[in-house]
Amino acid sequence: RRVPRSQDSLTPFLQTPHSSFKMAAMTSTFLGSAVAFKATAKVSAKKAAVSPVASIDGLKKAAVTAAATILMASPAFAATIKLGGDSGELGFYPPSISVAKGEKVEFVNNKAFPHNVVFDEDNVPAGVDADKISHEDYLNGPGEKVSNTFDVAGTYGYYCEPHQGAGMAGVIIVS
């Protein structure tokens, strides 16, 4: 049976005072499709008032709401630091970054692993526990990630434990 494509072809159904029809929702899974929900719905033919012209204030509110929704749904990373260069160099890329207090920095395993991110206890702001913000477990595969949010202003020095002797170190400046 052909499904109506335009609103005009639905008019006979909507003009009936109380039309009943059965509806179901299909779900798709790894193992196939299944009917997830069956129900009988009643449609009442009441006309709704529709305004064809949107106000500028309404459009502004919708735009702000959409932008806020997108920002809340996305993780807010101030910076991403690659562990290992694209050509296999041992290093953090970029080796030095600046972020604002409260911003999150993501460390992504790239090349020449294993890597980790260890903050130097002698090179973090006073009162910051370097052990608590360090990620001493090795990242062994490409794309593995860890992150930190920096709430205290100052300079944070860090290094990769297995490659510290090769100079794999970085700096994060939090203002």
Buried (B, 14 or more C-beta within 10 A) or exposed (E): EEEEEEEEEEEEEEEEEEBEEEEEEEEEEEEEEEEEEEEEEEBEEEEEEEEEEEEEEEEEEEEEEEEEEEEEEEEEBBBBBBBBBEEEEBBBBEEEBEBEEEBBBBBBBBBBBBBBBBBBEEBBEEEBEBEEBBBEEBBEEEEBEBBBBBEEEBEBBBBBBBBEEEEBBBBBEBE
